[in-house]
Amino acid sequence: TRRGMANQHLRVQGTDSASDESVQLIEKRPGLRCRDVLTFALCWMLYFTATAVFSVLAPFFPIEAGAKGASSLVVGAIMSTSPLCVVIFSPIFGYYLPQMGVKSSLLSGVLLIGGTCVLFAFLSKLSGILFITFCFLLELVSGMGNALFQTSIYTHVSTLFQGHYGLSMGLMEVAAGLGYAAGPPMGGALYELGGFPLPFLVIGSILLGVLPILCIIIKPTDCEKDQIPLKIIRNVLGNFVVICLVLSTIIGLASMTLLTPIFSPFLNKQFNLSVYQIGLVSLLDSFSYVLLCLLTGPLYDKLPPRPFIITGLVLCSIACFFIGPAPYIGTSRLWLTLVADGT
C-alpha cells in the first residue's frame, strides 16, 4: 500500500503538466506483434528479478552484517546506497538516454546488477571494515546499474507498447510488487539452504544468463533518436504540484524502508523467528501492495488522486505506531506487528 500509493500518484499527476509536449516526441506504433509480446514477457521477468534484488536482503543481511561488526546505522546506510544512487543518476541517464541508446543502456544495467549480485556472494569471506567497505562499493555500482536499467526498461516498454500504455505499465508495476514480495521468502529459503552466498548467486546468475537472449530479442526503439528539451524538465521540476507529490512519495517510501535494517533483528529477537519465517513476514507488505494495485487501478482512472494520497499517508502513519508498537500502546504482539506491516 505504501509503495503503490506513492508510485501511482507521481506517475499520473506528473503527466498532467508535461504530457502534451512529451508525448509528441514519440510516434505511435502499430498493433502488437509476436516479437513485441515476447519482448514484453522478457522485460517483465527481468523487472521482477531486478526488483527482487532489493528485497532479497531483508531477512538475513541485517543479522549477518551485525555479526560482522556493522551497526544498525551502518546497515541502514549500506541498504540505502543503491536507492540513493537511483535517485541521483536516473535523471542524468534519462537525459542522455537517446545518446547512449535504450538497448545498450538496458544491457549495461542488467550486467551491472547481475555482476554486483554475484560479487556480493563472496563478501561472506570478509569481516569488519573490509566487509563494510566492499558492501558500500558494490551497492554503489548496483545502484548505478539499477538507474540505467529502470530508466531504459520503462522507456523501451512505453515506446514499444504506446498503444497499450496503461496495460503495459500496470503489468510492470505488478512485476515490481511480485519481485518485492518474492524476494524476502526466497532470500530466507536460499539462505537457510546454502548460507549467505546462495541468494546472491542464484539471482545474479539469472540476470547474467538472460543477457545473451536480450542481445537477440531487444531491438533499438524510435525514441533513441529523440532528445527531451531541458525546458520540459525545468517545467516539471518547478511545478508546485509535482514537488508536493515528490515529497509524499519520499514520505510513503521512507515509512517502509526505514524498517529494513532493524525489522529482521527485531523479529528474530522479539519473537524468535527463523530467517525463513522473517522472509514470510516481509511478504505481507509486498502482497498488500500488489493486491491494492489491482483493486485501486481501475478506480484511479475515474477518481482524482488526492483521496488516494491522503488515505495512503494516514494508513502509513497509523501502521508505524503499531508495528513496534509505540511504548504507550502496550507490549509487542506478533499478530499486531503482522497487521501493521501489511497495512
NORKAUR-V348373 format. One record per run of one state. SS is the DSSP state (A for helix, B for strand, O for the rest). FROM is the first residue (numbers start at 1). TO is the last residue. Records with the same first field share a line. If there is no record, write none. Layout:
SS: FROM-TO, FROM-TO
This chain:
O: 1-1, 26-33, 56-60, 68-71, 101-101, 126-127, 161-161, 195-195, 218-221, 226-229, 238-239, 258-259, 272-274, 301-305, 324-333, 343-343
A: 2-25, 34-55, 61-67, 72-100, 102-125, 128-160, 162-194, 196-217, 222-225, 230-237, 240-257, 260-271, 275-300, 306-323, 334-342
